[in-house]
Amino acid sequence: MVGNQDKDALAGLEKLAVELGTRGYQTRVEAPPDRVVSLVVVNPQTRNLTEYIAASDGSFWWSWAERIAPWTDVGGAAQAIDRVLGSGTSSA
């Protein structure tokens, strides 16, 4: 059974995936049993630049357990991820 927290996390990650897709990243949501829902983000220009973004407690988190942004700030989270993974595809 999926709790409300998990549904909110999944919804937030799906929105983040869409935003990152517009910036040229490949993404996929993973929701394995007994683990935090996460978003795999891949820079297709440099496949070594891959990150797992977790969603929990109302925020997006780096794989090293540092908070990125709240679920309500999808644009800010995408911008931070873009800075770290450096896609070079953004038109900013």
C-alpha positions in Angstrom: 0.0 0.0 0.0 1.3 3.4 -1.0 1.0 6.1 1.6 0.2 9.8 1.0 3.8 10.8 1.6 4.9 8.3 -1.2 2.2 9.6 -3.5 3.3 13.2 -2.9 7.0 12.2 -3.5 6.1 10.4 -6.7 4.1 13.4 -8.0 6.9 15.8 -7.1 9.5 13.6 -8.9 7.3 13.3 -12.0 7.0 17.1 -12.2 10.8 17.4 -11.7 11.3 14.8 -14.5 9.3 16.8 -16.9 11.2 20.0 -16.0 14.6 18.2 -16.4 13.4 16.7 -19.7 13.0 20.2 -21.1 16.6 20.9 -20.1 17.8 17.9 -22.1 18.2 15.3 -19.4 17.0 11.7 -19.5 15.1 10.7 -16.4 13.2 7.7 -14.9 11.4 7.3 -11.7 12.2 4.4 -9.5 9.9 3.2 -6.7 11.4 0.0 -5.3 9.7 -1.6 -2.3 11.2 -0.6 1.0 13.1 2.3 -0.4 12.6 6.0 -0.9 11.1 6.9 -4.3 13.9 8.4 -6.5 14.5 10.0 -9.9 17.5 8.8 -11.9 18.8 11.8 -13.9 21.3 11.2 -16.7 23.2 13.8 -18.8 23.0 12.2 -22.2 26.0 14.1 -23.4 28.2 12.7 -20.6 26.7 9.5 -19.3 29.1 9.5 -16.4 27.1 12.4 -15.0 24.2 10.5 -13.5 22.5 11.3 -10.2 19.8 9.7 -8.0 17.4 12.4 -6.6 15.3 11.2 -3.7 12.0 12.7 -2.6 11.1 12.5 1.1 9.8 14.7 3.9 8.6 17.4 1.5 11.9 17.9 -0.2 14.1 16.7 -3.0 17.5 15.3 -1.9 20.9 14.5 -3.4 22.1 11.0 -3.1 24.6 12.2 -0.4 21.6 13.3 1.7 21.9 17.1 1.1 18.6 18.9 0.6 18.1 20.4 -2.8 14.7 22.2 -2.6 11.2 21.7 -1.3 8.7 19.8 -3.6 7.0 23.1 -4.2 10.1 24.5 -5.9 10.5 22.3 -8.9 12.2 25.0 -11.0 14.8 25.7 -8.3 15.5 22.0 -7.9 15.9 21.6 -11.6 18.3 24.6 -11.7 20.4 23.1 -8.9 20.6 19.7 -10.6 21.5 21.4 -13.9 24.3 23.2 -12.2 25.8 20.0 -10.8 25.2 17.7 -13.8 26.2 20.5 -16.3 24.2 19.5 -19.3 25.3 22.4 -21.5 21.9 22.1 -23.2 20.1 24.7 -21.2 19.4 28.0 -23.0 19.8 30.1 -20.0 
